[in-house]
Amino acid sequence: MTKTHDAAPVVAFAGAVRTFGDVRAVAGLDLTIGRGERVALLGRNGAGKSTSISLLLGLDEPTAGQVRLFRETPQRAVRAGRVGAMLQDSKPVPRVTVRELVTFVASSYPKPMPVDEALALAGLTDLAGRRVDRLSGGQAQRVNFAVALVGDPDLLVLDEPTAALDVAARRSFWESMHAFTQRGKTVLFSTHYLEEADQNADRVVVIDRGRVVADGSNTEIKQAVGASLVSFDLQGRPAPAGLESLPGVLSVAVRDGRVLLRTADSDATVHALALLGPVRGLEVTSAGLEDAFLTLTATPPS
Ligand SMILES: Nc1ncnc2c1ncn2[C@@H]1O[C@H](COP(=O)(O)OP(=O)(O)OP(=O)(O)O)[C@@H](O)[C@H]1O
């Protein structure tokens, strides 16, 4: 399911590795993103999302492999104003107003959009005169968004943009993002929120342990994991042998003491499972993106 885009990729990771001592935060990442794609980078805590984004923005260098933006080094692409970014933990600048900050940032780009347009896109028109250090969390995040987009970049990179936002702020954030992407911009955002990936991206790249474990449209991701997920508790015991060959079963994984069976025929799987012995905490769910994510990032049984 890996996608390639021959014409001038916006983003190209080729065998990118970043290690920190013994930790392989990025462990051979191959990923190509073409123009106009809206890509969600989905992964659990510590999967390697932020490290990949640091490599992408040239804030960090790969230990091995290569990262290119528009066929150039990330540093060159960033200096040329082709990339806007919104990172985690951005600290507000004291005392300046929203408009002053966005105007200042705009002045550092070769071809910025008009400041009023950036403020409007980020939903900040009514807050333009407010000091940035006196805003709510959701409002401050919108300022970060305005800062990321005022340079009118070709690529927008957002690292967990809605972490710490409440539901209403999250919704309004995504509305702003859609208004920006309607201009044909490429967007890469990382998230833990599976629903957000589903709703706001056309392509979902699931990463785990620093590698791509699934890459496709939301529909493809769901199809890849089959129609249903049957799961049950192990209660400290090893997984029974032969689960792979139960009727309907497409794959078997174990996570947090539970067995996850991806199955094309949940009725047949459950029936056969019951014949193996008592089954505790049985659950059958339809395959949403969440199931896909859990299955794809679960530890295979040894
Ligand atoms: N500067 C660093 N020094 C040592 N280890 C690091 C460093 N940065 C990241 N790591 C480790 O690399 C792995 C990947 O971390 P990373 O922050 O990229 O994951 P993530 O997917 O962004 O996680 P989260 O969703 O929690 O933000 C983790 O095991 C993390 O502890």
The ligand as an SDF file (V2000), in Angstrom:
LIG
                    3D

 31 33  0  0  0  0  0  0  0  0999 V2000
   16.2540   13.9760   22.4140 N   0  0  0  0  0  0  0  0  0  0  0  0
   15.9870   12.7120   22.7000 C   0  0  0  0  0  0  0  0  0  0  0  0
   16.8220   11.9760   23.4750 N   0  0  0  0  0  0  0  0  0  0  0  0
   16.5680   10.6890   23.7520 C   0  0  0  0  0  0  0  0  0  0  0  0
   15.4810   10.0130   23.3160 N   0  0  0  0  0  0  0  0  0  0  0  0
   14.6050   10.6800   22.5540 C   0  0  0  0  0  0  0  0  0  0  0  0
   14.8090   12.0560   22.2080 C   0  0  0  0  0  0  0  0  0  0  0  0
   13.7610   12.4500   21.4340 N   0  0  0  0  0  0  0  0  0  0  0  0
   12.9500   11.3750   21.3160 C   0  0  0  0  0  0  0  0  0  0  0  0
   13.4540   10.3110   21.9840 N   0  0  0  0  0  0  0  0  0  0  0  0
   12.8590    8.9550   22.0550 C   0  0  0  0  0  0  0  0  0  0  0  0
   12.5620    8.5560   20.7450 O   0  0  0  0  0  0  0  0  0  0  0  0
   11.3140    7.8700   20.6720 C   0  0  0  0  0  0  0  0  0  0  0  0
   10.3790    8.5720   19.7150 C   0  0  0  0  0  0  0  0  0  0  0  0
    9.9880    9.8130   20.2960 O   0  0  0  0  0  0  0  0  0  0  0  0
    9.0470   10.8750   19.5420 P   0  0  0  0  0  0  0  0  0  0  0  0
    8.9500   12.0760   20.4120 O   0  0  0  0  0  0  0  0  0  0  0  0
    9.5340   11.0650   18.1590 O   0  0  0  0  0  0  0  0  0  0  0  0
    7.6590   10.0820   19.4990 O   0  0  0  0  0  0  0  0  0  0  0  0
    6.2020   10.6380   19.2150 P   0  0  0  0  0  0  0  0  0  0  0  0
    5.5630    9.6540   18.2940 O   0  0  0  0  0  0  0  0  0  0  0  0
    6.2620   12.0440   18.7510 O   0  0  0  0  0  0  0  0  0  0  0  0
    5.5350   10.5310   20.6360 O   0  0  0  0  0  0  0  0  0  0  0  0
    4.3880   11.4540   21.3280 P   0  0  0  0  0  0  0  0  0  0  0  0
    3.1280   11.0790   20.6410 O   0  0  0  0  0  0  0  0  0  0  0  0
    4.4360   10.9900   22.7300 O   0  0  0  0  0  0  0  0  0  0  0  0
    4.7760   12.8870   21.1250 O   0  0  0  0  0  0  0  0  0  0  0  0
   10.8210    7.8080   22.1100 C   0  0  0  0  0  0  0  0  0  0  0  0
   11.2310    6.5630   22.6480 O   0  0  0  0  0  0  0  0  0  0  0  0
   11.5420    8.9450   22.7890 C   0  0  0  0  0  0  0  0  0  0  0  0
   11.7150    8.6780   24.1520 O   0  0  0  0  0  0  0  0  0  0  0  0
  1  2  1  0
  2  3  1  0
  2  7  2  0
  3  4  2  0
  4  5  1  0
  5  6  2  0
  6  7  1  0
  6 10  1  0
  7  8  1  0
  8  9  2  0
  9 10  1  0
 10 11  1  0
 11 12  1  0
 11 30  1  0
 12 13  1  0
 13 14  1  0
 13 28  1  0
 14 15  1  0
 15 16  1  0
 16 17  2  0
 16 18  1  0
 16 19  1  0
 19 20  1  0
 20 21  2  0
 20 22  1  0
 20 23  1  0
 23 24  1  0
 24 25  2  0
 24 26  1  0
 24 27  1  0
 28 29  1  0
 28 30  1  0
 30 31  1  0
M  END
$$$$
